[in-house]
Amino acid sequence: MSGERAVTGPAPVLDVTAEAHELVAGLLTEPWGQVSPSVYETGRLVALSPGLTGHDQRIGYLLRAQRPDGAWGSPEPGYALVPTLSATDALLATLRPGALGPVDVAATVGLRVLFRWLRGPAALTRADLPDLPAIELIVPSLVRSINRRLDAMGDTPPGEGWWPGSERLLCPAGVDGAPLDMISARLAAGGDLPRKLLHALEVVPDAARGHRTVRPETTGTVGASPAATAAWLGDPGAAPPGSPARRFLEEAVRPHDGPVPCGLPVTVFERGWVLSWLVRAGIDLTPPPELLDDLVATLGPAGTAAAAGLPRDADTTAGALYALALTGRPQPPDSLWEFELDTHFCTWPGEDGDSITTNAHVLEAFGQYARVQRRPEGDTARRAATIAKVAAWLRERQRADGSWHDRWHASPYYATACAALALHAFGGPESAGAVERAVRWTLATQRADGSWGRWGGTAEETAYAVQLLLLTRPGAAPVGGAYVILNTGPANRPEPGLLKAAERGCDHLMRVPADPDDPALWHDKDLYRPAAIVRAAMLAALHLGHRWLGARRSDLTGWNA
């Protein structure tokens, strides 16, 4: 398989426990979260807020992020369409008549790619596009914006080279602007929008600007999105210095010196995932009490949201509940019933589609609460029925090869690890076959360099695969608040091939740690990487590897548990 990296030299020494403590401390010192910059979102700020601090740095980021073939984003055109549309539109917005420089060349090359994807003989259709949030709104919005800019420029290119002349972009077959027109009309009539649509308010910038029904959160954000906030605020230079929205944007551009992520803040989401993955792996960790207090405080009768500005959702709610149950602060999971359907749980009411990982996390939240709460309060019979129902739904959704795929992550390794670990811990004996099929699929898809990955081997996906292999084996059992390696003796030792695969994966994690050039894999309006969460997954995998493999190898000195 392709995508391997050649590595040489000894592995560095890593103190996993110390790194885990440092990571958890960072959850308090950086409460908005640690998220990679987004080409899509950064492009929207270039186009919408040229007066905002860091404008030139954002343009420079777009130029550096352009691929040799002229596109932006992942190797798959479906995933690359949104960032390529946004970056091209942003660069077109900065062109000056008669100029011929890096921006003009990058914009022209980006246009050429887009015309090939949207007007060529193998033009993209709706079926080619991934299930990214608001993609059915973002694509027509950007196609229209680019076409308006081309209309304003006429048939003459800003410099030499390819130019579309009188041709204009088309939306992919199956995507039209009707939903976009409905949103614009609703706002023009003075109406409001569902909370989930505020996250992509920038798709109708003219109608959104200063709209009276939209109010920034206490953090200053609109929809937990720099682009949505910029669309509502308008020119930041014209906003008063005390404007919460202006302060939010100035703060949002600070971590990456200009570029911005799609989602910010991601406070609750990040804290739930980091804590649960570290503690589940058995890392000796005592979270700061204020961190757990904050998680408890976010939970209401209808659950919690990833952060202010987003709707409450079952995924974040389940992640927070699971983390609290693992860390000795179990809370009744009954708020999740707000998201219950006949056969499974939705991420939020009215969700268009369904999520494997949301349901895996719901299963963990109910299952872990039942396991650690000595005197459970409330409807215990209903909770037991919920656990059985969700486990059955997950088993039914497993693919023939043993994997699962999900709408919130591009990699099947994330979805498969989430589903298999939840079923192993809480799915009962009837889930053993599904878990074993997931293990076999994982073993069969390891790369020659010991890594795993969809587009190429990555540290993130390798960490998920190692956890799946080691946390579903004999001798690894959930006890109290975490998984504990009960016995690494011969009777509980996994088969040699499985241990060898995990060993090779851990060695890869030590020799090829997370690379900034690794593809972002998490779904938002653009693919993104939640850096703290990914780091937690890697530390959890290495800790488990040390516990299992340390009893097997006398030379395992690259890291300490």
N, C-alpha and C positions, 0 to 999 in steps of 0.2 A: 504494500500500500504506500502511497505517496505521502509527503508531509513530514517525514522524519528529519530530525536535526542531528548532525554529527556533533558529539561532545567528547571532550578529552579531559584528562586530569582528574584529581581526586574530588569527591563531593565536599562542599563546604560543611562546616559544623553548624548545626542549627539546634537551638534549645527551644523545642516546640512549646513547652509550658510557658516560658518567658515571653515568647512571641504571642501566645494566646492572651496573656495578661495585658500586654501592650496593645493588642488589637481591641480588647474590651475597653480599656481606658480611653481609646480613641473614639469610642461611641459617645462618650460624654464631651470630649474636647472638640469634636466635630459633629455636633448634633444634627446637622442637615443631611449628613451622609456623605459617603465617598463614592462618587459615580463618574464614569469616564465621560469625556466630552462627546457630543453628537454632531456629526456633519449636518444632519437635517436641522437640528435646533439652532446650531451656530449660523447656518445659512439664513434662517429666518431672522435672526438678530441683525445680520449684515443688511438685509433688505428693509427691515422694519425700523431699526434703531441705529442709523449711521452715526448719531451723535453720542451714543453710549460709550463710556470708557472701554478701551480695548478694541475699537473698530478695526484698526490696521492689523492687530494681532489675529483677529478672527479671519480676516482675508488671508493672512499668511498661513493660518491653520488649514483653510480650505485648499490652498495651493499645494501645501505639503501632503495633504491627505488624498489628493487625486492619484488614482492608479495609473500605471504606464499605459493602459488601454483607454484612458480618458474618463473612466467612470469613477464613482465613489462607492465605498461600502464593500459588502461581501462579494465573493466570487460569483454568486448566483444572480443573474439579472433581476429576478423577482425581488430579492432582498435589496439589490442595489438601486432599484428604480427611485425610491423616495429620496435617499440622500443625493443621488445624481440630479434629480429634478431640483432639489432645494439649493444645492451648491451652484448649479448652472444659473438658476434664476438670480441668486445672490450676486454672482459675478457679473451677470448682464446688467444688474442694477448699478454697478460701479463703473461701467464702461464710459469712456469719453470720446467724442467724435474725433477721428483721425489718429487715435492712439493705437499703438501696437506694442504691447508689453506682455508680461507673464499672465496678467489677469485676462487680457483679450484672447491670448492663445488658449488658456485653460477653458474659458467660456466657449470658445469655438469648438474645441475638441469635445467638450461635454455635450454641446448641441448635436454634434455629429453622432455621438453614441445614442442620444435620446431619439433622434430621427430613425436610426437603425432599429431601435427597440420598439418604437411606437408607430412607424410607418413602413418598415421593411417587410420583406416577404415572410419572415418568421416573427412578426410583431407579437408582443406579449398580449395575453388575454387575462381576464380576471382569475382564471384557474392557475395562472403562473405566479400569482402574487401571494405572498405568505399572509398569515392571519395576524397582521400587525394592527394595533389599535388605530382607528380612524383612517385607515388607508383608503377607504372608499370616499373619503372627504378630501384627504390631503392630495391625492393624485390629480383629480380634476381641478382643484384649487391652484396647484402649481402649473399644470398644463395651461390653464387660462392666463396665469400671470406671465409665463414665458411668451405665450403668443401675443399678449398685449405689448410686451417689451419689443418683440420683433416688429409688430405693427408700427410702433413709434420710431424704430430705426429705419424702416423701409427696406429696400432690397439691396442696399449697399453695405457691405461688411465694414466694421471699424478698421480693419487692416487687410492684409493679404490672406488668402486661404479660403477654405471651404465656407460657404454660407448658404442658408436654406432658401434664399431668394423670397419668392412669394408663398412658399410652402409653410404650413404650420403643423404643430404637433397634434396628434389625435390621442384621446384616452384609450386605454386597452379595451378591447371588446368585452362587454359585460360591466363596464364602469361608465357611469354618466354623471352629469352634474345636478341631477334632480334633487338628491338629498341636500346638496350644498345650497341650492336655490331656496329650498324650504327653510333652512336655517337663517339665511339672509332675510327672507320675508318675515319670519317670526320676529327677529330682532328689530327690523324696520318698523314693525307694527307695535313695538314696545314690549313684546313678550320676553319671557325668560327662557333659559335652556336647562335641560337636565344637567345635574352636577357633573356627570361623566364627560359631557361634551365641552365643558370649560377647559379641560386639559388640552384640547385642540382648537381653542378659540381663534387662533391665528389663521384658520382656513377662510375666515370671512373678516379680514382686517378692517375694511371700511365700515361694515356694520357694527363691529365690535368696539371700535374706539370710543372710550368713555361711556359705554352703554350703562344706563342708570340701574339696570337690574343686576349688574355684576359688581360685586364688592370684593376687594382684596381681603385675604385672610390676615390674621394678626402678624404673620411673618411678612406680609406684603405681597405674597404670591397670588396669582389668579390661576387656578387649576393646577398648582404645583408644577408650573411650566414657565421657563423664561420666555419662550416665544408667545404663549398665550398672554402673559403679563405685558409684554411689549406691545402686542396687538391692542390690548385694552388701554394702555397708558398713552400710546402715541409717542411723540418725540420726547425722550427723557429730559432733554435740555430745556423744554418748555414747562416741565413739571416743577412744582415748588420743591426746594431741597428737603423738606420734611415729608414728602410724599412716601407712604409705605411702599408703593409699587416701585418707585424709583430706587429706594434703598434696597429692596429685594434684588433688583437687577444689578445694582452695583456690587452687592455681595455675591450674587450668582456668578459673575465673571471673574471673581478673585481667585478661586482655587486653581484654575487652569490658565490664568493670565489672559483672559479674553474669550476663548471658547467656552461653551456651556453644555451641560447634559440635557437630556429630554425631561427627566423628572427630578425635581428638587423642590423641597426636601423629600427624603425617603426614610424618615426617622424610624417609625415603628417597624416598617418592613425590614430595614437593615438590622435593627436590634434583635428582633425575633429570630431571624435566620442565623445570625452570628452566634448568639447564645445557644440556640438549640443544637447546632451542628458541633460546636466545641464540647458542650456538656455531654451530648449523646455519645461521643467518641470516648468518654471517660477521662478527658483532660482534667486535672486537678485545678478547679477554678471556682472562686467565690466572687460572683458578680457584685459590684457596688450596690448597696441597698437602694440608693436613689435611682439606679437604672431599673431595678425591678419595680420600685414604686411608680415610676413613670409609665411602665408597661401596664401595670394594673389600672392606673388612672385613665389610660386611653380607652379601656374597655367599657362600653355601654351596653344597654339592652339590645341594640342592633349591631353590636360588634365594633370594629375600629377600622380606620383607613390607614393606608401606608403613610400618609402625612396630611397635614392641613391642606385643603384645596382639592382633595380627591374624595370620591364616594367611599363609604364603608364597603369592605369586601370580605368574602369568606376566606380568601387565601391569607391575607394579612392577619385577620382575626385568629385563624387557626394557628398561624405561626407564633403569634404572641401567646396564645393559650398553651401551646406545646412547650415553649421556652419557659413559661412560668411553672408549669407542672414539673419540668425537668430540674428546675432550680429551687424547688421547695416552696413555691408560692402558688399552688394549684388554685385555679378559679373555675367555677362551674362553666362548662362549655355551651350552655344552653342558648347563648346569644347567636350561635351558629344556626339555630333552627330558623332564623330569619331568611336563610338562604336555601332552605330545604325544598327539594322537588320530589316527585313521586319515586324516582329511582336513584337520585344522586343529589349533589349540591351545586348550585350555580355560584359563580364568582361574585356576581351581584344580580339583583332582581332584573329581569329583562335581558339577561346576557344573550347575545347572539352566538351560540355555540356552547361548548362545555370544556372543562379542563381536567385532565388527568391529575396534574400536580395539586390543584386546589383540593380535589377529593382525597388525595393521599394525605395532605396535611390535615384535612378535617378528620380523617380516620385516626391520625396520630393524636390530635387534640382530644377527641373523645376517649381513645384507648388509653392514653397516658394518664388522664384524669381518673379513669376507673381503676387504674393500676395503683396509683399512689395515694388516693384519697381513702382513708380508712373508713370514714363514715360519710359516704357521698350523700349530698343533699339533692332533693328534687326527684325527677322522674327517672329512676335508674332503669326501669324496664324499657322506656323509650330510648334511652341512650344505648342500651345493649342492642336493641333492634336497629338503631342507626349504624352502629359499628358493623353489624352483619350486612346491612343493605349496601353500605359504601364499599365494603370489601368485595361483595359479589359484583358490583358495578365495575370495579377496577379489574377484576379477573376477566370479565366479559370483554373489556376493551383492550386486552393485550393482543398484540399483533402475532401473526403466525410464527414469526421468527423468534419470538420471546421478548421483543422490545415494546416500549410504549413511546408515543410521540405526544407533544403537548403544544398548546397555543401560546404559552408564555415563555418558551425557550426554544431556540433553534436546534439544540442538540438532543437526540434521543437518549443520550447517556444521563442527562439530568432527569428527564421524565422517568426513565427506567429505574434509576436509583431511588427516586422518590417513591414510586409505586411499589417496588420490590421490598424496600425497607419497611414501609408501612404495613404491607401484607405479612411480611415475616414476623413483625412484632405483634400485630393486632388482628390479622386476618384469619387466624385459626388454622387447624390442620388441613382444611380444604384448600388453603392457599399455597401449600407446600409445592405443588406441581408448577404453579405459575412462577413462584420464586426461583425454582430450579431452572425453568426455561430461560428466565432472565439472566441467571448466572451463565448458562451455556452460551447464550448470545454474546454476552460480554467477553467471555473467554475467546470466542471465535473471531471477534472483531478487533483484538489487540493488534497494534502495529508492530513492525519489526524492531523499532527502537524502544518498545515497552510502553508507549503512550496509547491513548485512545483519542478519537476525535472525528467529527463529521467532515470537515473540510481539510483537516490536517491535525496532527496530534497537538493537543493543548494541555497545559497544566490543569486547567479547570476541569475538563472532561476526564482527564486521567484520575483526578481526585475523586470524582463521582464513581468511577469504575472500581477503584481500589476499595472505597467504602462499601460498595455493593458486595464485592467478593468477600470481604472480611467480616462484615456485620451480619451476614446471613449464613455463616458457617456454624457447624457444631462447636460448642464451647464458647460462642459469643451469645450472650443472653441479656435481655434487659432486666436489670435488678434495681428496684427503687427508682431513682431518678435518671439512670444512665445505663448504657450498655457496659457490661463488665466482661473481660476475658476470664471466664471461670476456670478454664483448665486448658493449658496448651500441651498437655501430655498426649501420648500416642492415641488414646481412645477418642480424644476430641479433635485431633489434628485433621484439618482438611486434606484432601488428596494433594499429592505433590504438584501436579500440574497447576492447580489453583493457587497454591502458595507461591509457586515460581512466577506465575503471572503477576500476582500482587507485589512480589519482590521487585520484579522488573519495572512495574509501575512506580513504586516508591523510589527506586534508584533514578528513574527518569525525573521525578519531581525534585529530587535533590540536585541533579545535574543540570536540568533545564527548568528553572523556576518560571513563574508567570512572566511572560514577555509582553511589553506594551504593544507589540505588533500582533499578538494573538488576536484572533477575531473576537469581537464582542458577540455575545450569544443570547442575551436576554431580550425579550420582546417589549418594546414600547413603540412610539412613533418611528423610531429608528432602533437598530440593535444597540445595546449598551452593555457595559460591564460594571456591576456593583462591586467595587474593588475589595471592600471589607468582607463581603459575603464570600467572594471567590477565595480570598486568603483564608477564611475560616474553613472552607471545604478542604483546602490543601493541608492545613495544619491538622485537621481531623484525620485525614488519610495517613499522614506521616506518623501521627501518634498511634494509630491502629497498627500500622506496619511495624513500628518498633515493638509493640506489645506482642504481636504474633511472631514476627521474624527474628526478634532478638533472642528468642529461645531456640532458634534454628541456625542462626549464623553467629559465629564468634567474631567476625570482622565487621559487624554492623556498627561502625563508629561515626557515620556521617551525621547522625542526629541523635538527640537525647529526648526521651519522653518527659 
